[in-house]
Structure formats: C-alpha cells, structure tokens
Amino acid sequence: LTLLPPNAFYMFGGQDEHGALLNDLHIFDMETNAWSHPSTMGAAPEPRKHHASCFVANRYLVVYGGINAAGATIDSASVYDTLNGTWQLVHGVAPRSHHKLTSRGGVMYLMGGKDAQGTAAPTVPLSSECFPFEQKAALDFVGSKEQFVVVKPAQPLLKLTNVFTIESAIFVRTVTSYAPIVAKVDNGFKNGYALLLIDHPAFKGDPIEGPHVHFFVGPWTVTGGQEVKVRIETEQWIHVTGVFNGKELRIYLNGTLKDQFDLVWGEEDEFHSKHDLHIGGIPAKYAFDGYIDEARIWNIAKNEEEIRASMNKVMSEPTEGLVAQWTFNEGSGDSIIDTSGNGNTGAFERYAGGVELRRVQSSRPKIEYLKTNREKLIDANFLKLQKWKQEFEENNGRPCTKADIMLADQEVLAIARRIGELN
C-alpha cells in the first residue's frame, strides 16, 4: 500500500484469501472514501508477494522485486505512469524480496530484505539509467530569508576573470521582492555578480510589468545599473544564462538571446566580491520561492549554440571551462557537492527559520530552446512544403520531383527556393 500525496493510496499485488498471487492495481481515494480499479496499458507486472513500492515525482509508481508463483525472487521492476496509465518493465535490477523502497532527495533507495539466495541484502541507491525517468533532485525554497546555500569559493572560482558564464534551471512560484538565484555580491550590491529575480510592478511605471531575471556585474542598485534582464513566466521550468565577455553583458532564456548591454567600467568599480557565493537567498535579506535545479559557472563566454547544447545535461566528466557545478543530487545531508571537481563545496541549514529546505524529486522536463521569429517562419514554411508534397504524392501516386515543384503555385515555389529545396 503506497501513498500518493495528498489523498490517494495505491495497492498492487499480494495474495487473495485462497493464497493465489495477484497483479491487479487498486486506488483508494481518501476524499471520496472509495476504491477504484484503473484501466492500464502495457504488460502488467507478474503476480507477486513480498515486493516493495514507492512513488517518484508524485507521478511514477515503482514496483520492485518480490516472490513470484514459482517461489523465485524477482529480478525486475515495473513502473506505472499515473498520467497515461501505462506499465513499463525495467530489467537490470538486483533480485530482492521482503524489502523496503523509498525515494528521497531525487534518489531511490532499496533497503534491507533478501537477495536471490535468501541472505540479508544491504541498502543501496538505485541506478537512474535503468528507469524511464530521471532521478534528479531540486532544492525547494519557500521564500524564507533564512533559507540559502552558502558556497565557500575555491581557487578556480576566486580566480574568475572578467569573462564568464553563469546559468541555472529554475521553477518560480511567486516573486515578492528581490530573489537571488546565484549571487556572489557584497551586502549592498556594490560589487560582484548575480542572477537576480525581481518583480516589476506596474505602478512604478515599468514598460513591461511582471517577474524578470536580471544579470549584472559590478555596482548595482534597486533603480538599476549595468545589467541585462528578461521577462519570465512563473509556474514553469526555465533555464536562464548570464554571459559576460569582458565588454558586453548578455542574458539568455531557454537558450535564446534576450538582452545585451555594453558594459562601461570606471576606475573605482570593482568586479569581484570577496564575499561567499549564495544560491537561493542572501542571509536575512532576500529569498527565492520555488525550485532550483542545477547551477553552473564557467570561465568562458558561452555562445547560443553552446548554451543550447548543454542546458539539459549534467557535466559528468571534467569539462574545459567549467569552474563550478551544483546539481543537488547528493540524496541526503546538508552539504552541496561541487561536481565540477573544483572544490566549491556548499552547505545549508536544513531547518533554518523553522522551515525545512528540502531536496525533492525534480519535475524538470527537457527544456526546449525558444525559437526566434525567423526560425519559426522557416519551420512553418518547411511544414507547408511537406504538406504540399504529401498531397501531391496522394493525388499522383508518386513522389514529386524538382520539375513538379517548378510547376507548382507561386507560394510553394517561393518556399522551396527559400529553404534550398531546388539546390
């Protein structure tokens, strides 16, 4: 019996009153106080007992191991997707029975029980590569000024020159004040750099109201400064990137350039802050409300193509230019490991301010880059030409040739020429 918060229990398998093994799925709704038997697609797991189950990302019911009708220990798992009602079989897992299964901080753990020989088995984390979902964690900030990750910069981060890239994947719930995403600044924003979330209220005369992500380097004040910014939407996953090439600031939303600014330096301006780096808040001053899933800093100025190529990836090996990477996939504990290997270790106080800063299973999907109007036009023209080709083949019983396109109407001919179909 497995709880799907906030008000449903899922029951799979077991034995009936005659001792026969079962493989049916039932749901108990605590609001209606009623059981239901959902229709499912895909091959249902084989009947079993002494298995374990848990939910991942409040979506996937994972049923692992158990004993089958032949008395053998099962060496597979099955995943039920509650959104589309589909079962999927997972091979390549260790046989286990009489065990527990839990998901915490983006990692599933197999605890106790017996292996195929009936001997006691150890607790192990489960490899995410085997399952049809990513086991990735995000930090769940709830807008408390006491919640933040503090990073003690190591030499590669301390030696960052006036060329760098800073990026993060975030899910914003609300914006009430200034909300740091990643910031290495002094308390007055007089030097340093940051990705900072700010709400632009209409009554202050902003031409575009609503939440914006700002990227600034050097001095910054609440009335602005040398910065770039981009309007975002709340309640959805986005990827934001700030780039400084020594002369120009740029900000990208989901891999697409949105704003740029030529930076002017004064002799008294300082680029580097001697302060710690903070993620998700600045102590006792500003707080972020939402999820942060991965943050990275590079000592190179990445271009649009490079940002798009890596914004959905974790750098799992030493990567040229990567100064720091925090994935929050540690599973437990209050340390945040710099997985770039450069030693920029972070930490947080789990119950600071009386509210838990939790690692949760990340729901971040693959983030698609925002297409420019030109790219959208090219895509629309390509689809229009493909539709014409399909209709031609249906009407004539053969694929079209270049000669057929030359005889088509002017719109089709113009599209074919623009996208190079006649080359």
C-alpha positions as CSV (number, residue, x, y, z in Angstrom):
1,L,0.0,0.0,0.0
2,T,1.7,3.2,-1.2
3,L,0.6,6.8,-0.5
4,L,0.4,9.3,-3.4
5,P,0.1,12.7,-1.7
6,P,-2.1,14.3,-0.8
7,N,-5.1,11.9,-0.7
8,A,-4.7,8.6,-2.5
9,F,-3.3,5.1,-1.7
10,Y,-2.2,2.7,-4.4
11,M,-2.4,-1.1,-3.7
12,F,-0.7,-3.6,-6.0
13,G,-0.4,-7.4,-5.9
14,G,-0.2,-9.6,-2.8
15,Q,-2.4,-12.7,-2.1
16,D,-6.1,-13.3,-2.1
17,E,-8.0,-15.3,0.6
18,H,-7.0,-18.6,-1.2
19,G,-3.3,-17.8,-1.3
20,A,-3.2,-17.0,-5.0
21,L,-0.8,-14.3,-6.0
22,L,-2.3,-11.1,-7.6
23,N,-1.1,-8.5,-10.0
24,D,-4.0,-6.0,-10.0
25,L,-3.9,-2.4,-9.1
26,H,-6.4,-0.6,-6.9
27,I,-6.7,3.0,-5.8
28,F,-8.3,4.3,-2.6
29,D,-9.4,8.0,-2.7
30,M,-9.5,9.4,0.9
31,E,-11.7,12.3,-0.2
32,T,-14.5,10.1,-1.6
33,N,-13.7,7.1,0.7
34,A,-13.9,4.8,-2.3
35,W,-11.8,2.2,-4.1
36,S,-11.3,2.2,-7.9
37,H,-9.6,-0.2,-10.3
38,P,-7.9,1.9,-13.1
39,S,-7.6,0.7,-16.7
40,T,-4.0,0.2,-17.7
41,M,-1.9,-0.2,-20.8
42,G,1.2,-2.2,-21.3
43,A,2.2,-5.5,-19.8
44,A,1.2,-5.6,-16.2
45,P,3.8,-6.9,-13.7
46,E,3.7,-10.6,-13.0
47,P,1.8,-11.7,-9.8
48,R,3.9,-11.4,-6.7
49,K,4.1,-11.1,-2.9
50,H,6.8,-9.6,-0.6
51,H,7.6,-6.8,-3.0
52,A,8.1,-3.1,-2.3
53,S,6.8,0.1,-4.0
54,C,7.2,3.8,-3.8
55,F,6.2,6.9,-5.8
56,V,8.7,9.1,-7.7
57,A,8.0,12.7,-8.6
58,N,4.3,12.2,-7.4
59,R,3.8,10.5,-10.8
60,Y,5.6,7.2,-11.2
61,L,4.6,4.1,-9.1
62,V,7.7,1.8,-8.9
63,V,7.0,-1.8,-8.0
64,Y,10.3,-3.6,-7.2
65,G,11.1,-7.3,-6.8
66,G,9.2,-9.8,-4.7
67,I,8.4,-13.5,-4.9
68,N,6.6,-15.0,-7.9
69,A,4.3,-18.0,-8.2
70,A,7.3,-20.3,-8.7
71,G,8.9,-19.2,-5.4
72,A,11.7,-17.3,-7.2
73,T,13.0,-13.9,-6.2
74,I,12.0,-11.4,-9.0
75,D,14.9,-9.6,-10.7
76,S,12.9,-6.8,-12.3
77,A,10.9,-3.7,-11.5
78,S,7.8,-2.2,-13.2
79,V,6.8,1.4,-13.4
80,Y,3.2,2.7,-13.6
81,D,2.8,6.2,-15.0
82,T,-0.3,7.7,-13.4
83,L,-0.6,10.3,-16.1
84,N,-1.1,7.9,-19.1
85,G,-2.0,4.7,-17.2
86,T,0.9,2.7,-18.8
87,W,3.1,0.0,-17.2
88,Q,6.7,-0.3,-18.3
89,L,9.0,-3.2,-17.4
90,V,12.5,-2.4,-16.1
91,H,15.3,-5.0,-16.4
92,G,18.8,-5.0,-15.0
93,V,18.0,-4.6,-11.3
94,A,19.1,-6.8,-8.4
95,P,16.7,-9.5,-7.2
96,R,15.2,-8.6,-3.9
97,S,12.3,-9.6,-1.6
98,H,11.0,-8.7,1.8
99,H,12.5,-5.2,1.4
100,K,11.5,-1.5,1.5
101,L,11.7,1.0,-1.3
102,T,11.8,4.8,-0.8
103,S,12.5,7.9,-2.8
104,R,14.3,10.8,-1.1
105,G,16.1,13.8,-2.5
106,G,15.9,12.6,-6.1
107,V,17.3,9.1,-5.4
108,M,15.5,5.8,-4.9
109,Y,16.9,3.6,-2.1
110,L,16.5,-0.2,-1.8
111,M,16.6,-1.1,1.9
112,G,17.1,-4.4,3.5
113,G,15.3,-7.6,2.5
114,K,16.7,-10.8,1.0
115,D,18.6,-11.5,-2.2
116,A,18.0,-14.4,-4.6
117,Q,19.9,-16.8,-2.2
118,G,17.7,-15.7,0.7
119,T,20.5,-13.9,2.6
120,A,20.3,-10.5,4.0
121,A,20.9,-7.7,1.5
122,P,22.4,-4.2,2.1
123,T,20.8,-0.8,1.4
124,V,21.7,0.5,-2.0
125,P,20.8,3.5,-4.2
126,L,19.2,2.6,-7.5
127,S,20.8,3.5,-10.8
128,S,18.7,6.1,-12.6
129,E,19.8,4.7,-16.0
130,C,17.5,1.7,-15.6
131,F,14.3,3.6,-15.1
132,P,12.1,5.6,-17.5
133,F,12.5,8.8,-15.5
134,E,15.5,10.8,-14.3
135,Q,16.3,10.6,-10.6
136,K,17.3,14.2,-10.2
137,A,16.8,16.5,-7.2
138,A,16.0,20.1,-6.9
139,L,16.1,22.4,-3.8
140,D,12.7,23.6,-2.7
141,F,13.0,27.1,-1.4
142,V,9.8,28.5,0.2
143,G,10.6,32.3,0.3
144,S,12.2,32.3,3.7
145,K,15.1,34.7,4.3
146,E,16.7,32.0,6.4
147,Q,16.9,29.5,3.5
148,F,20.0,29.7,1.4
149,V,23.0,27.6,0.2
150,V,26.4,29.2,1.1
151,V,29.4,28.3,-1.0
152,K,33.0,28.9,0.1
153,P,34.7,29.6,-3.2
154,A,37.8,27.6,-4.0
155,Q,40.7,28.9,-6.2
156,P,39.1,28.4,-9.6
157,L,36.1,30.4,-8.6
158,L,38.1,33.0,-6.8
159,K,40.3,33.5,-9.8
160,L,37.4,34.0,-12.2
161,T,38.4,36.7,-14.7
162,N,36.2,39.2,-16.5
163,V,35.0,36.5,-18.8
164,F,32.5,34.1,-17.5
165,T,29.0,32.4,-17.8
166,I,26.6,31.7,-15.1
167,E,23.5,29.5,-15.6
168,S,20.7,27.8,-13.7
169,A,17.4,25.9,-14.2
170,I,14.6,27.3,-12.0
171,F,10.9,27.0,-11.3
172,V,9.5,30.2,-9.9
173,R,6.3,30.1,-7.8
174,T,6.0,33.7,-6.6
175,V,8.1,36.9,-6.6
176,T,7.5,39.4,-3.8
177,S,10.9,41.1,-3.6
178,Y,14.5,40.6,-4.8
179,A,15.1,36.8,-5.1
180,P,18.7,35.7,-5.7
181,I,19.2,32.7,-7.9
182,V,23.0,32.6,-7.8
183,A,24.8,35.6,-6.3
184,K,28.4,36.5,-5.4
185,V,28.0,40.0,-4.1
186,D,28.5,42.2,-1.1
187,N,25.6,43.1,1.1
188,G,25.0,46.4,-0.8
189,F,25.4,45.1,-4.3
190,K,28.4,47.4,-4.8
191,N,30.5,44.7,-6.4
192,G,30.2,41.2,-7.6
193,Y,27.8,39.5,-10.0
194,A,24.4,37.8,-9.8
195,L,21.4,36.3,-11.5
196,L,18.6,38.0,-9.5
197,L,14.8,37.6,-9.8
198,I,12.8,40.9,-9.4
199,D,9.1,41.7,-9.8
200,H,8.4,44.7,-11.9
201,P,5.2,46.3,-10.6
202,A,3.0,48.3,-13.0
203,F,2.5,51.2,-10.6
204,K,6.2,52.0,-10.7
205,G,6.0,52.7,-14.4
206,D,7.8,49.7,-15.8
207,P,7.1,49.4,-19.5
208,I,6.9,45.6,-19.0
209,E,5.5,44.5,-15.7
210,G,5.9,41.1,-14.1
211,P,8.8,39.0,-13.0
212,H,12.2,39.5,-14.6
213,V,15.6,37.8,-14.2
214,H,18.4,40.4,-14.0
215,F,22.1,39.7,-14.7
216,F,24.5,42.3,-13.5
217,V,28.2,42.7,-13.0
218,G,29.8,45.3,-10.7
219,P,27.8,48.0,-9.0
220,W,24.0,47.6,-8.9
221,T,21.2,49.4,-7.2
222,V,17.4,48.9,-6.8
223,T,16.9,51.6,-9.6
224,G,19.1,49.6,-12.0
225,G,22.6,49.6,-13.2
226,Q,24.7,48.0,-15.8
227,E,22.6,45.0,-16.4
228,V,20.5,42.9,-18.7
229,K,17.1,41.4,-18.0
230,V,14.4,39.2,-19.4
231,R,10.7,38.8,-18.6
232,I,9.8,35.3,-17.4
233,E,6.6,33.3,-16.6
234,T,6.0,31.7,-13.2
235,E,4.9,28.1,-12.5
236,Q,7.1,26.6,-15.3
237,W,10.6,25.4,-15.6
238,I,13.0,27.8,-17.4
239,H,16.8,28.0,-18.0
240,V,18.5,31.3,-17.6
241,T,22.1,32.2,-18.5
242,G,24.1,35.3,-18.0
243,V,27.2,35.8,-20.1
244,F,30.0,38.4,-19.7
245,N,32.7,38.6,-22.3
246,G,34.7,41.4,-20.7
247,K,32.9,44.1,-22.7
248,E,29.3,43.1,-23.1
249,L,26.6,41.5,-20.9
250,R,24.1,39.1,-22.4
251,I,21.2,37.2,-20.9
252,Y,19.6,34.1,-22.5
253,L,16.2,32.5,-21.7
254,N,15.9,28.8,-22.6
255,G,19.0,29.1,-24.9
256,T,17.8,32.2,-26.8
257,L,19.4,35.7,-26.5
258,K,17.0,38.2,-25.0
259,D,19.0,41.2,-24.0
260,Q,22.5,42.7,-24.3
261,F,24.4,45.7,-22.9
262,D,27.8,47.3,-23.5
263,L,29.4,47.5,-20.1
264,V,31.3,50.6,-19.1
265,W,33.9,50.4,-16.3
266,G,35.1,53.2,-14.1
267,E,38.4,53.2,-12.2
268,E,36.6,52.9,-8.9
269,D,34.4,50.0,-10.0
270,E,35.2,46.5,-8.7
271,F,34.2,43.4,-10.4
272,H,35.0,40.8,-7.8
273,S,33.3,40.4,-4.4
274,K,35.2,38.9,-1.6
275,H,32.0,37.5,-0.1
276,D,30.8,33.9,-0.3
277,L,28.6,32.8,-3.2
278,H,24.9,32.2,-2.3
279,I,22.2,30.1,-4.0
280,G,18.5,30.8,-3.4
281,G,18.9,33.6,-1.0
282,I,21.1,36.2,0.8
283,P,21.1,35.7,4.6
284,A,18.3,37.7,6.4
285,K,17.7,39.9,3.3
286,Y,16.4,38.3,0.2
287,A,14.7,34.9,-0.5
288,F,13.7,32.8,-3.5
289,D,10.3,31.0,-3.7
290,G,10.4,27.9,-6.0
291,Y,12.8,25.2,-7.2
292,I,16.4,25.5,-8.2
293,D,17.7,22.5,-10.2
294,E,21.4,22.8,-11.1
295,A,23.6,25.9,-11.2
296,R,26.9,26.3,-13.1
297,I,29.7,28.8,-13.6
298,W,32.1,28.7,-16.5
299,N,35.3,30.8,-17.1
300,I,34.4,31.2,-20.7
301,A,31.8,33.3,-22.5
302,K,29.4,30.7,-24.0
303,N,27.5,31.4,-27.2
304,E,23.9,30.5,-28.0
305,E,24.8,27.2,-29.6
306,E,26.9,26.1,-26.7
307,I,24.3,27.0,-24.2
308,R,21.6,25.0,-26.0
309,A,23.9,22.0,-26.3
310,S,24.4,21.7,-22.5
311,M,21.4,23.3,-20.8
312,N,19.7,19.9,-20.4
313,K,22.9,18.0,-19.5
314,V,24.8,17.4,-16.3
315,M,28.6,17.6,-16.9
316,S,29.6,14.1,-15.6
317,E,33.3,14.4,-16.5
318,P,35.9,17.2,-16.2
319,T,34.9,19.8,-18.8
320,E,37.0,22.5,-20.1
321,G,36.0,25.9,-18.8
322,L,33.7,24.5,-16.1
323,V,34.5,26.2,-12.8
324,A,31.6,25.1,-10.6
325,Q,28.6,22.8,-10.9
326,W,25.9,22.1,-8.2
327,T,23.3,19.5,-9.1
328,F,21.8,19.0,-5.6
329,N,21.7,15.2,-6.3
330,E,23.5,14.2,-3.1
331,G,20.4,12.4,-1.9
332,S,20.7,13.5,1.8
333,G,22.7,15.6,4.1
334,D,23.3,19.3,4.3
335,S,26.3,19.5,2.0
336,I,26.2,20.6,-1.6
337,I,28.9,19.0,-3.7
338,D,30.6,20.8,-6.5
339,T,30.6,18.1,-9.1
340,S,32.9,20.0,-11.4
341,G,35.7,18.7,-9.1
342,N,37.0,22.1,-8.3
343,G,36.1,22.0,-4.6
344,N,33.5,24.8,-4.3
345,T,31.5,23.0,-1.7
346,G,28.2,24.4,-0.4
347,A,26.2,23.9,2.7
348,F,22.8,24.8,4.1
349,E,21.0,24.6,7.4
350,R,18.1,22.2,6.9
351,Y,15.7,23.7,9.4
352,A,16.8,27.4,9.4
353,G,14.0,29.7,10.4
354,G,11.9,26.7,11.4
355,V,11.1,25.7,7.8
356,E,12.8,22.7,6.1
357,L,14.9,23.3,3.0
358,R,14.2,20.1,1.2
359,R,15.7,18.2,-1.7
360,V,12.8,17.0,-3.8
361,Q,12.5,14.9,-6.9
362,S,12.9,17.3,-9.8
363,S,10.0,17.5,-12.2
364,R,12.1,19.5,-14.7
365,P,11.4,18.2,-18.3
366,K,13.7,18.7,-21.2
367,I,13.7,22.5,-21.8
368,E,13.3,23.4,-25.4
369,Y,15.0,26.5,-26.6
370,L,13.0,29.5,-27.6
371,K,12.9,29.9,-31.4
372,T,13.4,33.2,-33.0
373,N,10.7,34.6,-35.3
374,R,13.0,33.7,-38.3
375,E,13.3,30.1,-37.1
376,K,9.6,29.9,-36.5
377,L,9.0,31.1,-40.1
378,I,11.4,28.6,-41.5
379,D,9.7,25.8,-39.6
380,A,6.2,26.9,-40.8
381,N,7.4,27.1,-44.4
382,F,9.0,23.6,-44.1
383,L,5.8,22.1,-42.8
384,K,3.8,23.8,-45.5
385,L,6.1,22.4,-48.2
386,Q,5.9,18.9,-46.7
387,K,2.1,19.1,-46.7
388,W,2.1,20.0,-50.4
389,K,4.5,17.1,-51.2
390,Q,2.3,14.7,-49.3
391,E,-0.9,15.8,-51.1
392,F,1.0,15.6,-54.4
393,E,2.0,12.0,-53.8
394,E,-1.5,11.1,-52.7
395,N,-3.0,12.6,-55.8
396,N,-0.5,11.4,-58.3
397,G,0.7,8.1,-56.9
398,R,4.4,9.1,-56.9
399,P,6.8,11.4,-55.1
400,C,7.2,14.9,-56.6
401,T,10.3,15.9,-58.5
402,K,12.0,19.3,-58.8
403,A,10.2,19.7,-62.1
404,D,6.9,19.3,-60.3
405,I,7.8,21.9,-57.7
406,M,8.8,24.3,-60.5
407,L,5.2,23.9,-61.9
408,A,3.5,24.4,-58.5
409,D,1.8,27.6,-57.4
410,Q,4.0,30.7,-56.7
411,E,3.8,30.3,-52.9
412,V,5.1,26.7,-52.9
413,L,7.8,27.6,-55.4
414,A,8.9,30.6,-53.3
415,I,9.1,28.5,-50.2
416,A,11.1,25.8,-52.0
417,R,13.6,28.4,-53.2
418,R,13.9,30.0,-49.7
419,I,14.7,26.8,-47.9
420,G,17.0,25.4,-50.6
421,E,14.8,22.6,-51.9
422,L,15.8,23.3,-55.5
423,N,19.5,23.4,-55.0
